[in-house]
Amino acid sequence: MLSINTKTIVSVFAVCLAVAALWACYPKRVGPIGSEGRRLSWNEMNIDQRKAHMKRFVLPQAAELFASWRPERFAAVDCRLCHGEDARSGRFQMPTAHLPRLSGELLLGPEFEKYPETTRLKLDRLVPMMSKALGKKKFSLITRRGFGCYSCHLGPSGPMYGN
């Protein structure tokens, strides 16, 4: 009969917990390899690296998502979908007034009431896709931090929830 002492079990559990915690650390390194030989996080990328990352990873995923949802409206998607005409002049600041302003309510009650399908699509598919592509933690209702609706949309009086 095998006998494993409690100290060994606790040690193995602690190591597993530490590995899991490190694996869950944000920001994730999703960019190109930097000068130190490791991938860059979104915040470490320069503007050209960010543009390349958006073009290579984010835009194709967003285009596919929107085209599968409403193909007649989103047959052709480019940077202006999210960034508006500012994208033509190289301004990509987010959140942006180009997108509709949201109610400011944490649980998006008015948005669900007026646009339930759109709100559900963005919460269930777009926000997780974008947070993963940018290597950012998804918005938490508890901490009110992370990548979420207000990372792109302004609230009634401007940026909200740390954006």
C-alpha positions as CSV (number, residue, x, y, z in Angstrom):
1,M,0.0,0.0,0.0
2,L,1.3,3.4,-1.0
3,S,1.7,6.0,1.7
4,I,2.1,9.6,0.8
5,N,2.7,12.0,3.7
6,T,0.7,15.2,4.1
7,K,3.8,17.4,3.6
8,T,4.4,15.9,0.1
9,I,0.8,16.4,-0.9
10,V,0.9,20.0,0.3
11,S,4.2,20.6,-1.5
12,V,2.8,19.2,-4.8
13,F,-0.4,21.2,-4.5
14,A,1.6,24.4,-3.8
15,V,3.8,23.9,-6.8
16,C,0.7,23.3,-9.0
17,L,-1.0,26.4,-7.6
18,A,2.1,28.5,-8.3
19,V,2.4,27.2,-11.9
20,A,-1.4,27.9,-12.4
21,A,-1.0,31.4,-11.0
22,L,2.0,32.2,-13.3
23,W,0.1,30.8,-16.3
24,A,-2.8,33.1,-15.6
25,C,-0.7,36.2,-15.3
26,Y,-1.6,39.2,-17.5
27,P,-0.7,40.9,-19.7
28,K,0.0,38.0,-22.0
29,R,2.8,38.3,-24.4
30,V,1.0,38.2,-27.8
31,G,3.3,40.4,-29.9
32,P,6.5,39.9,-31.9
33,I,9.8,38.9,-30.4
34,G,11.4,41.9,-28.7
35,S,15.1,42.8,-28.4
36,E,15.4,40.7,-25.2
37,G,14.4,37.5,-27.1
38,R,10.9,37.3,-25.6
39,R,7.4,38.1,-27.0
40,L,6.1,41.6,-26.3
41,S,2.9,42.4,-24.5
42,W,0.5,44.9,-26.1
43,N,1.7,47.7,-23.8
44,E,5.3,46.9,-24.8
45,M,4.7,47.1,-28.6
46,N,5.4,50.3,-30.5
47,I,2.8,51.7,-32.9
48,D,4.1,49.9,-35.9
49,Q,4.1,46.6,-34.0
50,R,0.6,47.2,-32.8
51,K,-0.6,48.0,-36.3
52,A,0.9,44.8,-37.6
53,H,-0.6,42.8,-34.8
54,M,-4.0,44.3,-35.4
55,K,-3.8,43.6,-39.1
56,R,-2.5,40.1,-38.8
57,F,-4.6,38.8,-35.8
58,V,-7.3,41.1,-34.6
59,L,-8.8,42.4,-37.9
60,P,-9.3,39.0,-39.5
61,Q,-11.0,37.6,-36.4
62,A,-13.3,40.6,-36.0
63,A,-14.1,40.6,-39.8
64,E,-15.0,36.9,-39.6
65,L,-17.2,37.4,-36.5
66,F,-19.1,40.4,-37.9
67,A,-19.5,38.8,-41.4
68,S,-20.9,35.6,-39.9
69,W,-23.3,37.7,-37.8
70,R,-24.5,40.1,-40.5
71,P,-22.9,39.3,-43.8
72,E,-24.8,41.9,-45.8
73,R,-23.6,44.7,-43.5
74,F,-20.1,43.5,-42.8
75,A,-19.0,42.0,-46.1
76,A,-15.9,44.2,-46.1
77,V,-14.4,45.2,-42.8
78,D,-11.3,47.4,-42.2
79,C,-9.9,49.4,-39.3
80,R,-12.7,51.9,-39.6
81,L,-15.1,49.4,-38.1
82,C,-13.8,50.2,-34.7
83,H,-11.6,53.2,-35.1
84,G,-13.8,55.3,-37.5
85,E,-12.3,57.7,-40.0
86,D,-9.5,58.5,-37.5
87,A,-7.9,55.3,-38.7
88,R,-7.2,56.9,-42.1
89,S,-5.0,59.5,-40.4
90,G,-3.3,57.0,-38.1
91,R,-5.2,57.8,-34.9
92,F,-6.3,54.6,-33.1
93,Q,-7.1,55.9,-29.6
94,M,-9.6,53.8,-27.7
95,P,-12.2,54.2,-26.3
96,T,-13.5,56.3,-29.2
97,A,-16.5,58.6,-29.9
98,H,-16.8,56.8,-33.3
99,L,-18.7,53.9,-31.6
100,P,-22.1,54.4,-29.9
101,R,-21.9,55.6,-26.3
102,L,-23.0,53.1,-23.8
103,S,-25.4,53.8,-20.8
104,G,-22.7,53.6,-18.2
105,E,-24.6,50.9,-16.3
106,L,-22.3,48.1,-15.2
107,L,-24.6,45.3,-16.3
108,L,-25.6,47.1,-19.6
109,G,-29.4,46.9,-18.8
110,P,-30.4,49.5,-21.4
111,E,-28.2,48.0,-24.1
112,F,-29.7,44.5,-23.5
113,E,-33.2,46.0,-23.6
114,K,-32.6,47.9,-26.9
115,Y,-30.1,45.7,-28.7
116,P,-30.2,42.2,-27.0
117,E,-28.7,40.3,-30.0
118,T,-25.8,42.8,-30.5
119,T,-25.0,43.1,-26.8
120,R,-25.0,39.3,-26.4
121,L,-22.8,38.8,-29.4
122,K,-20.2,41.3,-28.2
123,L,-20.2,40.1,-24.6
124,D,-20.1,36.4,-25.5
125,R,-17.8,36.5,-28.5
126,L,-16.2,39.8,-29.4
127,V,-14.9,40.8,-25.9
128,P,-13.3,37.4,-25.2
129,M,-11.8,37.3,-28.7
130,M,-10.4,40.8,-28.3
131,S,-9.1,40.4,-24.8
132,K,-7.3,37.2,-25.9
133,A,-5.9,38.8,-29.1
134,L,-4.6,41.7,-27.1
135,G,-3.3,39.6,-24.2
136,K,-5.5,41.5,-21.7
137,K,-7.5,40.1,-18.9
138,K,-11.3,40.1,-19.6
139,F,-13.3,42.7,-17.6
140,S,-14.3,41.7,-14.1
141,L,-17.6,42.9,-12.6
142,I,-16.0,42.5,-9.2
143,T,-12.8,44.5,-9.7
144,R,-14.2,46.6,-12.6
145,R,-10.9,46.3,-14.4
146,G,-9.9,44.5,-17.6
147,F,-10.9,44.5,-21.2
148,G,-14.6,44.9,-21.8
149,C,-17.2,47.0,-23.5
150,Y,-15.9,50.3,-22.2
151,S,-12.4,49.5,-23.5
152,C,-13.8,50.5,-26.9
153,H,-17.1,52.4,-26.2
154,L,-17.3,55.6,-24.2
155,G,-19.9,56.0,-21.4
156,P,-22.3,58.9,-21.2
157,S,-19.7,61.4,-20.0
158,G,-16.5,59.8,-21.3
159,P,-14.2,56.9,-20.5
160,M,-15.3,54.5,-17.7
161,Y,-14.0,51.7,-15.6
162,G,-10.3,52.5,-15.9
163,N,-10.3,53.1,-19.6
